Amino acid sequence: MIQSMTGYGKSVLQLPNKKITIEVKSLNSKNLDLNVRVPSYYREKELAVRKELASQLVRGKVDFSIFVEMTADETSTTVNKGVVSEYMQQLKNVVQTGASDDVELLKMAVKMPDALKTEREELDEEEWNKIHQHIQIATKEIIQYRIDEAASLEEDFKLRIQNIQKYLEEVRSLDDERIDHVKQRLQKAISELKAEVDENRFEQELIYYLEKLDINEEKVRLANHLDYFLKQLATSDSNGKKLGFIVQEIGREINTIGSKANFAAMQKAVIQMKNELEKIKEQILNVL
């Protein structure tokens, strides 16, 4: 079962004094590009979070965030009263007038260094355990999103591969007609030259020429690649890179058939195969 690299997961934890929102979203990428944003007091857990996300999400451009919204009346930031008072007194001395506006001085004082002090919040392991549970919930949600997103991709891949198989059958049915057409064209060219030709030598050269145009191996390999793609698509793993390699091989065989076709009707079928393959290539980049 394939997975898309596009996904989104979210979980909200409501604690007595804060609301914690956990979000994880991903887009397609060749490798894992993980960006983690957490408040400073959870920073010591960042490495563990990265390892867990990497093992679960494997590949993609992943953005993980923990947002904290304080809901209680308490705050970890307080006014350093002594410092602010000293700043105000110094500002009054600078102004050197009794008509100084204390409100304006206060506005200036609180902008000075150390006017506000923030008490560092220590990590609460019990709180983190609850957060970790919600990280797992958000991760499961994004994985399910990826699976659901990939379901439509899988159906589209099957349809495109079946269409290529249909055009391959058309190529097979045209092959004999193509060879006859090539023979007739060469014989017509010889007759127009009005030159005497050794029939045995002509047959030998014709066989040599037709061998260069033979596409039996390409037809067999292309059929095998198409079957292999469908087989890999049905496995329990999602391996977008492997499917991408198979698509490259499919394209190589189609291109070779097109270069050897030398027959308008067959080249039309080849163009249709290329068109279907291009649509697969566009989407395969988003498969995990």
DAUR-V645313 format. One record per residue. RES is the residue in three letters. SS is DSSP state (2 for helix, 1 for strand, 0 for the rest). Layout:
# DAUR-V645313
((RES,SS) (RES,SS))
This chain:
# DAUR-V645313
((MET,0) (ILE,0) (GLN,0) (SER,1) (MET,0) (THR,0) (GLY,1) (TYR,1) (GLY,1) (LYS,1) (SER,1) (VAL,1) (LEU,1) (GLN,1) (LEU,0) (PRO,0) (ASN,0) (LYS,1) (LYS,1) (ILE,1) (THR,1) (ILE,1) (GLU,1) (VAL,1) (LYS,1) (SER,1) (LEU,1) (ASN,0) (SER,0) (LYS,0) (ASN,0) (LEU,1) (ASP,1) (LEU,1) (ASN,1) (VAL,1) (ARG,1) (VAL,0) (PRO,0) (SER,2) (TYR,2) (TYR,2) (ARG,2) (GLU,2) (LYS,2) (GLU,2) (LEU,2) (ALA,2) (VAL,2) (ARG,2) (LYS,2) (GLU,2) (LEU,2) (ALA,2) (SER,2) (GLN,2) (LEU,2) (VAL,0) (ARG,0) (GLY,1) (LYS,1) (VAL,1) (ASP,1) (PHE,1) (SER,1) (ILE,1) (PHE,1) (VAL,1) (GLU,1) (MET,1) (THR,0) (ALA,0) (ASP,0) (GLU,0) (THR,0) (SER,0) (THR,1) (THR,1) (VAL,1) (ASN,0) (LYS,2) (GLY,2) (VAL,2) (VAL,2) (SER,2) (GLU,2) (TYR,2) (MET,2) (GLN,2) (GLN,2) (LEU,2) (LYS,2) (ASN,2) (VAL,2) (VAL,2) (GLN,0) (THR,0) (GLY,0) (ALA,0) (SER,0) (ASP,0) (ASP,2) (VAL,2) (GLU,2) (LEU,2) (LEU,2) (LYS,2) (MET,2) (ALA,2) (VAL,0) (LYS,0) (MET,0) (PRO,0) (ASP,0) (ALA,0) (LEU,1) (LYS,1) (THR,1) (GLU,0) (ARG,0) (GLU,0) (GLU,0) (LEU,0) (ASP,0) (GLU,2) (GLU,2) (GLU,2) (TRP,2) (ASN,2) (LYS,2) (ILE,2) (HIS,2) (GLN,2) (HIS,2) (ILE,2) (GLN,2) (ILE,2) (ALA,2) (THR,2) (LYS,2) (GLU,2) (ILE,2) (ILE,2) (GLN,2) (TYR,2) (ARG,2) (ILE,2) (ASP,2) (GLU,2) (ALA,2) (ALA,2) (SER,2) (LEU,2) (GLU,2) (GLU,2) (ASP,2) (PHE,2) (LYS,2) (LEU,2) (ARG,2) (ILE,2) (GLN,2) (ASN,2) (ILE,2) (GLN,2) (LYS,2) (TYR,2) (LEU,2) (GLU,2) (GLU,2) (VAL,2) (ARG,2) (SER,2) (LEU,2) (ASP,2) (ASP,2) (GLU,2) (ARG,2) (ILE,2) (ASP,2) (HIS,2) (VAL,2) (LYS,2) (GLN,2) (ARG,2) (LEU,2) (GLN,2) (LYS,2) (ALA,2) (ILE,2) (SER,2) (GLU,2) (LEU,2) (LYS,0) (ALA,0) (GLU,0) (VAL,0) (ASP,0) (GLU,2) (ASN,2) (ARG,2) (PHE,2) (GLU,2) (GLN,2) (GLU,2) (LEU,2) (ILE,2) (TYR,2) (TYR,2) (LEU,2) (GLU,2) (LYS,2) (LEU,0) (ASP,0) (ILE,0) (ASN,2) (GLU,2) (GLU,2) (LYS,2) (VAL,2) (ARG,2) (LEU,2) (ALA,2) (ASN,2) (HIS,2) (LEU,2) (ASP,2) (TYR,2) (PHE,2) (LEU,2) (LYS,2) (GLN,2) (LEU,2) (ALA,0) (THR,0) (SER,0) (ASP,0) (SER,0) (ASN,0) (GLY,2) (LYS,2) (LYS,2) (LEU,2) (GLY,2) (PHE,2) (ILE,2) (VAL,2) (GLN,2) (GLU,2) (ILE,2) (GLY,2) (ARG,2) (GLU,2) (ILE,2) (ASN,2) (THR,2) (ILE,2) (GLY,2) (SER,2) (LYS,2) (ALA,2) (ASN,0) (PHE,0) (ALA,2) (ALA,2) (MET,2) (GLN,2) (LYS,2) (ALA,2) (VAL,2) (ILE,2) (GLN,2) (MET,2) (LYS,2) (ASN,2) (GLU,2) (LEU,2) (GLU,2) (LYS,2) (ILE,2) (LYS,2) (GLU,2) (GLN,2) (ILE,2) (LEU,0) (ASN,0) (VAL,1) (LEU,0))
